[in-house]
């Protein structure tokens, strides 16, 4: 089989995601159940289809190339400012990055006397 677009992957042309998600949900075991079962690869239901990747609209590169930038959340001064507005902003950024990307990078956080 030959992939004819970026949304097709050889070997999974008849992939029924809805059915697979239902089967996963029906187990009521969640991700912990997968870990306990000893899986070695992330199941397809957790893969984001290529056509749903976030794209940086301000990117100057060719439109056919996707440039992904990991969100960076800056915690500078959070501990010392004790500013509820700043805290709310950071919590909102964490929520947005988690929902949109599933991960993010933290900058200027401290562990003991070490600053990262």
N, C-alpha and C positions, 0 to 999 in steps of 0.2 A: 504494500500500500504506500502511496506517495502522498505526503501532506500537501494540500493545495492552498492552504491559508495558514496564518499563524494560530488559528483556533483549533486546528486539527492536529492530532498527534497519532502517528502510526500505532496500530494495535488497540486503540480505544475508540474506534469509530462508533461503536454501539454502546458506549458508556451511558448508563442510566443513573445519573447523580441523585435524582430525587429518590429512587428506590434504595440506593446505598445509604443516603442520609436517614431514611425512615428505618432501615434495618439497624443502623447505629443507634438512633434515638430509642428504638424499642428495647434495646438491651438494658437501658437505664444505668449503664456502668460508666459512661463517659470516657474521657481520655485516660483516667486511672485504669479502667478496665483494659484499654489497649496496652498500656505499659505493663500491667500485670500479666497480660497474655504474651508478652515478650516480643512485640512487633519490632522490626528493624528498619522499617521505612514509614514515612508519614503517609497515611491513607489518602487516596485521591480526593476524597470529599473535603479535605482541608487545603487543597491546592487552589490558589486564585487563578482563574482562567486568564490567559494572556490579554484578552480583550478588555479585562477589567482592571489591569494594572494602572495605578495612578501615574499620570504623566505631568511633568513639569511644563506648564504652558508658557513659561517665560524662557524656555530653552531655545538657543539659537541654532541648534543642530538640525540635521535633516529630519523631516517629519516622520520618516520611516523608522528612525532609531529612537528607542526609549532610553532616557537617562533618568535613573532613579536616584534620589537623594534621601538618605536616611534622616528622619527628623531628629534634630538635636534640641534638647530641652536644657536650658541654663538654670542652675540652682544657685547661682552667685548671690550671696548675701541673704538667702532665705532664712537661715538659722538665726542670723543676728538682727535682721530687720524687724522680725515679728510683725510683719505687715499682712493682715488678712486679705487685702486686695491682691497682693503679689502671690500669695498662696493660692487663691482662687484661680488666678490666671495660669499658674503652673499646673494645677489640677486639671483645668480645662484642656491645656496643651497635651498633658499625658493621656487624657481621655480621647482626644481627637487622634493623636498618633496611634494609640492602641486600636481604635476602631478602624482607622483608615489603613494603617500599615501592619499592625500586629506586633510591632516592636519600635524601639526608639533608642537613641543614645542620650545619656545624661552627661552634662558637662558641669564642672565646678561643684562637685559634691565632695564631701569629706568623709573619711573613715579614720576615726581617732585623730591623730595629728597630721595625717596624710591628706593632701588635696589632689583630686583627680580632675 
